[in-house]
Amino acid sequence: MTPVRDAAAYAAQLDAKVARLRELLAPFAAPEPAVFDSPAEHYRLRAEFRLWREQEERHYAMFEAGDKHTPILIDEFPIASARINALMPQLKAAWQGSRALSFKLFQVEFLTTLAGDALITLCYHRPLDAEWQAEAEQLAAKLGVSLVGRSRGQRLVIGRDYVQEEMTVAGRTFRYRQPEGAFTQPNGTVCQKMLQWAYDALGQRDDDLLELYCGNGNFTLPLSTRVRKVLATEISKTSVNAALANLADNGIDTIELVRLSA
């Protein structure tokens, strides 16, 4: 089954949001909003599905808000990236043909990038053993992905526990590690537009920048090229480690990163 959607309605929905925003900001003499449209399909770079068991098979499932008992079984997810949609049937075929991969598997998470990288997380209600590890390694190699297995007290990583993304701002390509389980912008196309807008809006300056909750350095890296120095804060240990790696990978030494709650 394919979830019901109306891609043609996107333009009308966007226009309605812009009109509502203008109405809210009208009392403040705000400037005209900059609007960045999104692709109508295949824009979401990550997705999470519960699995529903029916007639001895597990299926990708979603649920209406407030109803956890009536699954919507799906075979594809058109708002997700083309890479996720390509991986969904291959992964399903793999667990259907393997007890080691399917036994007590209850959730699947996909993380992809515009650069073509992909990571799959498999979540279980049981300990993961050597048999699972061996089959998961074969699956990761076959699909060309990194793979993470999770169960209570266990986290087994095959390949990397992050994906590699690339964003180009003002002609310079920035490379990002995006860790499994950490926040990243789900819409990569709109993210790139936001980065360019922020870069242009900031302009070239001779002072410093303070950024609160910088995540993995998504905005921090390109904006650091517009100021003398950046002080960036982040509370998540996973995001801090990713941001530090991204600073090193991009050869940027004008950013000081502090782990604290802002």
Secondary structure, DSSP 8 states (H G I E B T S, - for coil): ------GGGHHHHHHHHHHHHHHHHGGGT----------SSS-B-EEEEEEEEETTEEEEEEE-TT-SSSEEEES--TTB-HHHHHHHHHHHHHHHT-HHHHTTEEEEEEEE-TTS-EEEEEEESS---HHHHHHHHHHHHHHT-EEEEEETTEEEEES-SEEEEEEEETTEEEEEEEETTS---SBHHHHHHHHHHHHHHH-S-SS-EEESS-TTTTTHHHHHTTSS-EEEEE--HHHHHHHHHHHHHTT--SEEEEES--
